[in-house]
Amino acid sequence: MAELEETKRSRKGLRNTLISLVALGMVVTGVGCSALPNGAAPAASESVAATSAAPSTPPAIPATTEFTPATGTEAVNPANEIAAVVTNGTIAKAVLEEKATGTPVEGELVVSGTKWISKAPLKFDTDYVFSVTAENATGNKSTTHSAFSTVPASHEADAWVYPAADSTVGVGQPLEFNFSEPVVNKEAVEKAIKVTTSTGQQGAFRWYSDTMVRYRAEYYWPANTVLNVDMALFGMDLGNGMIYNANRNYNVNVGNKVIMEADAANKFVSIFVNDQLAKTFPASMGDERFPSASGFMVLTADKQRYATFKASTIGLKPGDPGDYGSVDVQFATRLSNSGIFIHEATAYALPYLGVTNLSHGCIGLSHEGAGWVFNNMRPGDLVHTVGTPNDTIAPTDGFGDWNFAFADYASR
């Protein structure tokens, strides 16, 4: 019994000791746990830090901007897309403008606001400034600038065309394109020029030089229709870094089918309108020394109500056989660059119309006949000459394109 009472007193003492330790803030967790030296309690600040500390948030990554073209780039093709791409953020503002005038270039945001692209062509020989304000994930904004210049005037290419936009021509008029710079990439240029008719007629190009190409169909253009010419050449490198400066889309109107059949052997001309005989006139054409050119010629836009012809312009000098000095004529309509015209015959030749060929290659008609041609036939109408021993005109001496079979025309 004495031992039992002793055990109870020991347990009661241990319990009171534990209560005292808890009251002092001390906890014993078990055998093997470390204890502070001398049983000291931890400081209050250490207890808070151990129980309430949270992980820190890393700072937002700055937004960066990449420009295309890179700043400082020269001779940028005005047809190229100008772009800015922001990484680790979005584009808050973008302005592309001409440096000298401040004129802005239209553009738009794409790719969820991280990319800006230009939507309008640039100008040649112009300095541009590109400013982009980027915003990162925390709302911080930063502005970056870029500068570049476009193709200089020395490398800008152009072209003039014949016939002009919205003009009216005959069914035999080839389309002509004259480039300001030599064209090396001819195949690319041909693919970029599309000619369409209401009938779907196909044609072919023929290069006569590095700067001049013509286009004609296998047969004449359909009468009283419209040709559409679409020149999608803007920004194209013609070769040697020469950049074409514009796209062009225009129409050419085609009138009636008008063809003059000129018979040098029988000395008369017959004019057909839409395949119906409209007029017949006696004529005097090239004599034996200067026979008229055979084959096809096309009326040009050069018409002179009154004209003066000089023998020196065709290489004749005083004393040469056939030198006629200078003569005045009426109703002159040009057929070739070398000086072949349809015109009213001179007073000397009028009595010989339909009888003798007296000209130096021209087609001489009466006042009525030459006047009818002058007033009723237009550029692109055709003259087909037969009964003469002479060759055809050179293809670029006016428009001799119809003297080629189409397969030969298209092969070059």
Order of alpha helices (4+ residues) and beta strands (2+ residues): alpha-alpha-beta-beta-beta-beta-beta-beta-beta-beta-beta-beta-beta-alpha-beta-beta-beta-beta-beta-beta-beta-beta-beta-beta-beta-beta-beta-beta-beta-alpha-beta-alpha
